[in-house]
Amino acid sequence: MELGLYTFVDNTINPETGSAISAKQRITNLLEEIELADEAGLDVFAIGEHHREEYVASSPATLLAAAAARTKNIKLSSAVTVLGSEDPVRVFQQFSTLDLLSDGRAEIMVGRGSFVESFPLFGYELSDYEELFEEKLELLLRLREEVNISWEGKHRPAIKNRGVYPRPVQDKIPIWRAVGGTPKSAYIAGALGIPMAIAIIGGYPKQFKQMVDVHKQGARDYDQEIQPVSINSHGFIAETGKEARDIAFPAFKLTMDKLGRERGWPPMSRPQFDASTTLEGANFVGSPQEIIDKIMYQYEIFNHDRFLMQMSVGTVTHSKMLRSIELFATKVAPVIRKEVGAGKAVSAH
């Protein structure tokens, strides 16, 4: 199993200090986090595209390029690229360039996105939300296969026998499709023969088992190879479970309550948060042993190939974030690799 991290590069108020740091300092901290993840032996670091004040990640490829120059082994991915409001040609070019900079470590994780600010920002209609994504994913997959491309769709000007450069180091840059709880999306990913990342950030993970089954069914129905699955969830690690929950809860609450005011959710309570961190809950917040137990519990459900944790749900003190990454890499990862086997290769075509 591959193990890694993803972030939206949150830059919210730190509940511990009562203030936020500058965007420049947040990026400095981010690069230190990625360097540590690489040096400590984690497999993947991914950055999600957002166009809101509280995130510093409107251009993940730029941040990942900076990380490429400071790392040696870790795979560098988006999580996600909001493909419906992007130009697939530019996405391919940016990540091909990243692949060259990183000597073949680039990946793309595409999704519809959990926020919609990018659509009016770039002149797209929300009524075309789903159609935009599917059409642009089709083009992105074609770009990966063909140097010279001719293509015509509904939402983007046609391309007539144009070369798209540069080409990556890898024969095919891995393209993952991120999904929430929609079986149709899982089925399409399987039918297209691409790997799937399931975002499990609430509820009970066992309810998502059908997504893996539907992904496999889509592949079988369209004579595709069964592709890898990643589970992506929120989390934080400290020496003890109580310490992890005490550190993480104020940051989680600040972020989730803000979203709740926008979307009609009630405020998060500490008992609700603690319940979400139990073995059967969605959040991976706890001691190293609690995280090990939870990954193995979900592995029995999903038999997944990759697990990515979003540690920066809200803002915690940088030193505590680095310690959480260190614990994940040095205390959790070796046990999971021994139990599951590091040889469970991820081939994300």
N, C-alpha and C positions, 0 to 999 in steps of 0.2 A: 504494500500500500504506500502511495505517495502521501506525504504530509506537508502542509504549508499554511500560509497566511494570506488573507486578503484584507484590504482596507479601502475606505472611501476618503481617506486622509481627513478625517474629522478635525475641525479646528473650532470647537465650541468652548464655552466656559468650563474651566476645570473646577469641579465642585470643591476641591481641596484648597484652591487658592482664591476662588471667586473671580478669576479673570481668564482671558484667553491670551495666548501668545500671538506673535505676528505670523503672517503667512510665510514669510521667509524662514523664521525659526521652525515652523511646523515642517517645512520641506527638509530643512537640515536634520530634524529629528527623524523624519521618514527615512532618509537615506542611511542614517545610523541603524535604524531598525532592519532595513533590508540587508545591510552589510553583516549585521549580527546573525540574521537568519541564514545567510549564505555560509558564513564562517562556522556556524554551529551545526550545519549539515541538513537543514530543512530543504525540501525538494522544490517548492513553488512559492513565489510571492506575486500576488495579483493586486491590481489597483482598479477601482471602479470609477467610471465616468459620472460626474454629477455637475450640475450647473446651478448650485445654490450657495448662498453666503456662508453656510456653516461647513462647507467642504472645499478643499484646495486641490481638486482633482478633475478639472474640466478637460485636461489634456493628459490622460494616462500615458500615452506613448512617449511624451516628452519626459515625464518623471521616470518611466521605465528605462529610457535611453540613458539618463543620468545614472541610474542604478546599474546598467550594463557595464559602465566604465569602472564601477567600484566593486564588482562581484566576479566570481569565476565559474560557479557551478549551478547556481539556482536558476530554475526556469522562471521567466518573466512574462506575466500575462495580464490582460485586462480582466475586469470582473465587476461590471460588464462594460463592453462597448455598446452604447445605445444605438444599435444599427439603423433603426427606423429613421433617425434624424441625422445620420452620417452619410457621407458619400463612400460607397464600398471601394471605389478605386483609391481614394485617399487612405482609407483604413488599411488596404492591402499594402500600399506603398510605405506607410508609416511603420507597419509591423515587419515588412521585409527589411526596411532599414534597421529596425531594432534587431532583427535576426542577424544581420551582418555585423552590427556593433557587438553583439553578445556571442558571436560564433555559434549560432544555431540554437539559442535558448528561448526564442520568442514563441508565444502562443496568443491566440485571440479567443476570448470568451464573449460571445454575443448574446444579447437579450433585449427584451422590450424596455427594460428599465423600470425601477420602482417609482420614479418621479417623471413628470411630463414637461418640465420647464424647457427642455431642449427643443421641443416641437415648435412652439410659437417663436422661440429665439431664432431658429433657422428657417422659419417660413413654411412649416408643414402643418397640415390639418390633423387634429386629433381624431377626426372621423375616419382617417385613413390609417390609423395606428397599426392595426394588424396587417393590412395589405402591404403597407410600406415595409414592414419587417420581413415578411416572407419573400417579397420581390427582391429586396436588397440582399438577403441571405443567399438567394439563388445566384445573384451576380457575384457575390464574394466567393462562393464556392467555384464558380466558373473561372474567376481570376486566378485562383490557386492552381487550376489545371492548365490554363492556356496563356501563353505569352502574348500572342496576338489575338485579340478578341473582337468579335462582332456580337452585339447584344441590343435588344430593344425591349423596353418595358413601358409601364404606364406612368411612373412617377419620376423617372430620370431621363434626361436626353439620351438618345440612342448612341451607341459606340459602333463605329464602322471600321473594322480591321485596324485597330490601333494596338501598338505594343504598350504594355504596362511594365514599368521598371522602377526600381531595381528588382531583381529576383533574389529570393532569400538563399541562405546557406542550406537550409533544410529543403529536401525535395518538396515537401508539403508542410507549410506551417500548420500546426494543430489548430483546429477551429472547434471549440466547444459551444454547445447551446445551453444557456442557463434557463431553467424553468422554475416556476413556483408550484402551484397545485393544479395546473391545467393538464389533464391527460392528453388532450389533443396535441399540445406542444411536445410532450414526451414521445408521442407516436411519430410525429413529423421528424424529430431528431433521429429516431431509429430508422425511419424510411429513407432519410437522406444519408444514412451511414456515418453519422457524426456522434461524438461522445456527448454526454449530458451531465450538467451540473445541477443538482437539486438544491434550491435554497430552502432550508428548514429553519425558520426563525421564530416559530410559534407552534402551539398545539402539541400533538404527540407524534414523534417521528414515525412510529409504526404505521400511521395513517398514510404515509407516503410510499409504502411498499408497492402499491399499484402502479406508481410512476415508473419504477424499474421494470415491472412486468410489461407495461404498455410500450416502453422503449424497445424492449426485446421483441415484442410482437410486431412493431413497425419494421424492424430490421428483417424479421423472418418473412413478412408479407412482401417485401420488396427485394428479397434475395441479397440483403446486405450482411456483412459481418457484424456480429454483436460487438458494440463499442463500449468503452469504459464509462463508468459512472462516478461522479464526485458528489460528496455531501458537503455542503457549505453552510456553516452555522456560526452564530455568535458565541463568544466565550472569553474567558480570562483565567489565568492560572496564578496561584500564589502558593506559599509553603503549606498552608492549611486551607481547608474549604471555607472556614469562617473568614479568614483574612481575604481570600479571593472574593467572596460575596460582599464583604464590607467595602472593599476597594471598588468593585465593579458596579454595585447597585446605584450609587448616586449618579454616575456617568450614564448608565443605562436609562435611569429614570428621567434625567434631564432631556435626553434625546427622544425617548419614546413618548414622553408627555407632550413635547412640542409637536411631534407627528400626530399624536392623538387629538390635539386641539384642531389640527387641520382636517383630520379624517373622521372625527367623531368617536374616538376611543376614550374610555375612562382613564384617569390617571393610574399609573402603575403603583401597586402597593408592595411593600417588602415581602409579605407572605406570598403574593403572586410570583414575585421574582424568585424567591427561594424555591417555590414549587417547580418553577421552570428549570431549575438546576439539578433536580433529582434525576435518577437514572433514566426514567422514562420521559423526562421533559426535553425541551428543545435546546436550552442554553448550556454550553460547555463551560461552566464557571465552577471552579473547585480546585482541589489539590491535585498534584500529578496523578495520584492513584485514582481519584474520582474521574479524571479525564480518561485515563487508560480504561477504566471499567466501562465508561460510557461509549468510547469508540468501539470497544469490543462488543458491547451490547448491540450497537447499531450495525456492526459488521455481520452479526448473526441475522439481522433483518434484511440488509441490502446486498451483502457480499460486494461492497463497493471497492473501487480501485484507488480512490483518492479521498482525502479529507482535508478541507481548508477551514480555518478558523478566522473569523473577524474579531480581533481583539479590541480594535479601536471603535467600539460602539459608544460614542461620546468621547470625552477626554479624561484620561488618567495621567498622573505625573510620569514624565518620560522615563525616569529611572525604574519605576514600577512596571512600565510597559516592556522595557528591555529585560527585566527579570522574568516576566511572564514568557517572553519569547525564549529566553535561555532555558527555563524549566520545560517548555514544550519540546525543545530540541534535544536536551540532554537527559531528561527524566522520563518523558512520555514516549518520544519517537523510538528510542532503542527497544523498549518493551513491545510496542506495536509491531515493529519490524520483525522482531523475533517471533511473536505470536502469529502474525499474518504471513510474513515472508516479504522481504524487500524485493524478491524476484517476481512479484506479481506485476509484470511490466505494463505500463500505460502506453498504448499506441493510439494516439488520438488523430486518426485520419478522417 
